[in-house]
Amino acid sequence: MKRILIFTAGFGEGHNTAARCVQEGIEHLAGDSAHVEIVDLFEACYGRVNEIVRKGYLTAINKTPLLWQGFYTLLDKTPLVQANLATMTRMRKAMEALFDEVQPDAVVSTYPVYNFLIEEIFRLREGRPRNFAQITVVTDSISVNSLWYRCPSDAFIVPNEETAQVMREVGVEPARLHVLGFPVRLAFTEEQKQKETIPALPDLAAGAAPRILYIINSGKKKAGKVMARLLEQPGWQVTVTVGRDGKLQREIAEQVEAAGATDRVQILGWTNRMAELMMTHHVLISKAGGATVQEAIAARIPMLVSQIVPGQEEGNYELLRRNHAGMAAETPKEIAKWLERLFENEGRLCTLWRENLRPISRPDSALQAARFILEAAAPQSLSVPPDASGAAFRRAAAQEEKREKKEAGRPEKRLLLCDFHTHTTYSDGKLTVGELVDLYGQRGFDCLCVTDHLIDPARLIGKVCEWTGLVLSPAQVPEYFETLERERKRAWKKYGMILMSGIEFNKDGLTAKSSAHLLGIDLKTPIDPTQDIKTLIGEIHAQGGLAVASHPHKFQSEWGKNTLYLWEHQDEFAPLLDAWEIANRDDLYTPVGLKRLPFLANSDFHKPKHLHSWKTLLCCEKDPEAIKQCIRENRDVALTLYRDHRFAASLLPSDLRRPVMETVTLPAPSVAALPQAA
């Protein structure tokens, strides 16, 4: 098996997008024949400090672009990073520990600072050679910061020929430059487009109504004025995405309703359908972010660039301008003017721009990058198949899986490490569903349930929460279940981990005693959240799922609004509920044990540091029905305080270090002392 580490960072979405897409490409080609892990060492090692710096970075590029331009130039023209490597000792040690543990065959960097750390590690190792291929995925176009190429790398995967030429001119050997495209999601490939039955783009020449996609990620102050211009044209169909900004979503919805345009304007919050949206619209309005521009090129959708951050985004826009496939339009008036030009004469100019994108469009870029990385990874015990589908790898993996199942026979009881309460970007979590699956799967978890928030819009607090954009919107629920089903198959195939679909139903009142949160675990279809709690429990049970009281007692270690309604009415709900959370993240609810109620322990995961929390251990067969029955009977259920020491161990003195990936479990007497249901 080839082992591949991908290092990324949260300073700009392009780095994370490239990392995730490379991983997706490798898994598609190699299946179980490769183990891929994405690591953000900035997040893992610096946590809260990293989050503050990341937010400062986003504020700088959006609010003070000239200040950011000065800092960007400083990074480009001076050895600032090399001079400050001493301040990254924690990260260097964590990276070194990862190398020793994983023994990677290839290390891929989508953020340039990691190359300096790799160089420093092997300088300090004094003669111990680097035994893996080092590959850099450059996410800049044309305006390439020198951080990318100042440190050695065996190869550079660059997004386009223009960028390759820039790097040749500054002295990078041509043999190390590989123009494979910026890695984008496989959803952009023709094969996946046909598989997901994405409709063809309507033909403007045949009289189809122009379709405009407006992605609002910054420049929110002018969003209302841009929308006013778009609403002036009754023949235009508009799709707007606002991310997590619930307030902006509400304001635009009111503006659209006032204009009587609800039949031709669709407003979305955070969505996982961006590839489909780009491929089914004629023009995109957005800022010149690296991932956005490259995905637009892959989808061959012309762009009107509403904002250009000095530095890295200048090259993204220049790429569009040089290829006559986009134009800067930073004011509402300019945007409207260019749209009119694009759509006049049956969309002749729009069609021309779209055709101009064809030569530089690389929708299979993730597969090309993945193939290159697999070929570069040592040892060369596995050859990469010549076909882009990776069928040879998958056939071998399927045969191996079939053999293992035959040898295993009937599943036996074993200890299962589980977490039944987690959140993703569909509500207020920091990770996508796929990233959450990888985080838990790579750490050997056996069962994971995703339970994003769904509010009761009939309640006042529910309406307020819906405005925040931090809960599932009713329109997102079908997409949410589709995404979980897709990830369920991947989680089992890649990690042997069971993934369950769930919902955390928020029944919030004005007080703690009138508020309840109910977990629906292993749901098959959506459930109407406006129903009363008893009806919700009945609906969950009708699907064969579990109904669990979420954080039913008072928080002690975590800030948050207490949800005590179920606890205050336990005589009424105890006969109906399958379990109560006896532990939630760092809190232990002793009263649940004293009442002899069936229990679970969960992380209430929202961000990576929450992985360090209470979890459930079950002793049963590794099967969804067996897991649920074990919980219902509440036999062979225990708690474990999970700790992942992969990064922390490298920071401690050697005599205090614990083994990497240690899980600290409560001693048997302590677990047995917790009263269990008969």
C-alpha positions, 0 to 999 in steps of 0.5 A: 500500500502506498502511503501519502501525506497531504499538508494544507492550511486554512489561509485561503480556500484554494489550499484546502480545495486542492488537498481534498481534490488530490485525495479524491483523485488518488482514492478514485484511482487507487482505492484501497491500494493507497492510504491518503491523509490530509493534515493541517499542522497549523490547526493541529499545533496552534489551535486557537492561535491559528484560528485568530491568525486565520481570521486576521488574514481573511479580514486583511484581504477583504477589509484592508487589501493594500495592507495585505498587498504589502505583507504579500510582497514582504513574503515574496521578496524577503526570507521572512519565513526562513528567519522565523522557522525557530518559532515553528518548532512545535509544528516541525516536531509534529511533522517529524513525528508524522513522518516516523509514524506514517512512513510516507511514500509521498508528501504533497504540499498545497501550502508553501511553508511546509517545504521550509519545514521539510528542508529544516527537518532533514538538515537537522537529521544530518545525513539521514536521507529523505525517503519519500517523493516531495511534491508541491501543488502550486495553487497560485496562477501567474502571480506566483509568490516565491515561497512556492519555489525557494525550497527544494521539491522533487516536482511542482504540479502547476495549474497552467502553462502561463504559471509554468513559464513564470516559474521557468523564468525565475530558474525552476528546472523545466523537468520539475514542472508538470502542467496538470491543472489545478485539482478540482472535484471529480464532479466536474468530469464528464463521467461524473456529470453523466453519472449524476445526470446533471442537465445540459446547459440551455442554449442561448442561441435557441432562445433560452433564458440567461442563467446567472450564478452569483456567489457572494463570499465577500463584498457583501455591502454591495450585494443588495445593489448588485441584486437590484441590477439583476432584478431589473431584467425580467428575462434573467434567471438568477441563483445566489449563494450566500454561504453561512450569512443568514442575515444576508440571505434574509435581506436578499429574500426580502428584496426578491420578494418585494420585486416579485421575482421569487419565480426566477431567483433561487437563494442558497446558503452553504451548498455542496452543489457548486459543481452542478451550479457552475455547469448549469449556468451561463455566467458566474459573478464572484471574486477572483479566489483561486479555487473559484476561478479554477473551478469556473475554468473546469466548468467552462463558465465565463466570469465577471470578477467582482473583487480582486485581492492584491497579490495571489488573486491578481494572477487568477484574474489575469489568467481569465483576461489573457484567455478572453474568458472573463472581465473585471466588473467591480461595481453593480453598474459594470456588472449589469453592463457586461451582462447585457453585452454577454447576452445580446445577439442571442448570447454570442459573446457569452458563447465565445468566452465559453469556447475560449475556456475550452483549451485551458479547461482541465476537469480531470485535473485531480485524476492527472495529479493523482496519477502523477503522485502515485507514480512518484510514490515509492516503493513502486510495488504497485503500478498505476493503471493506464486507464483514468477510471482506476478499474484495475486497482478497484478490481484488485481491492474488490477481490481482496475485500471478497476474500477477507469477508469469506475468511471472516465469516459471520461477524463476531462481537468486538469492542467498537469505538463510536461517536453518535453526535457530530456536526459538519458545515451543513450546520455549525461545524467546521469540517465538511462531511468528507473531512469529518469521515476522514478525521474519524476513519483515519483514527480507527473509529468503528461507527460515526453518526452525523447529526447536524442541527435542524430547527423547529421554524414554528418556534421564535428561537427557531426562526432566529437560529434559521437566520444565522445560517448555522443550521440546516435549511429545509431546502438543504435537507435532501442534499444533506441525506444524499451526501451522507449516503454517498459518504457512507459507502466511502467510509465503509470501503476506505476505513471499514467505518459505519456512517449513520445519517442523523439529525439533532432536532432543536426544540428551543424555548426562551428558557433552559427548562423549555428547551430540548435537543433530540438526536435522531440516529440512523435515519433513512429519510427526512422528518418534519421538525415542526412536530412535537417531541413525542411524534418526532420520537415515533417517526425516528422509531418508525425508520428503525432509528434511535431517539437520544436525549442530547446534553439533557443536564446542565453544562459544567465545562462547556459554555452553551445554553442548557436544554433541560426540558427532557430531563425535567419531564423524564418520567414522561420521556424515559419510556420513549427514549432509547438513551440519554447522553451521560457525557457530552464532550467534556461534561459528565452528567452523573444524575443520568447514571444515578437514575439508571437511565440507558446512556451514551457518551458523545463529543458533540463535535464541531471542530477538530479539537473536539475529537478529544472528548468522551466517546462510547465503547460498545461490545457487539457485532460491527453491524448497524442493527447490532449497534442499535440493539446494543444501545437499546438494551444498554448492555456492554456499553462503556465510556472512553475519554479519547485522546489523539496524541499524534501531535501532542506527543512530539511536544512533551519531554521524552520521559512523559510521552505517551504512545501515538494514537493512544485512547484512554479508557475508563477502568472496568470497575469505574464503568461497571459502577455506572448503573445500567438499565436492566 
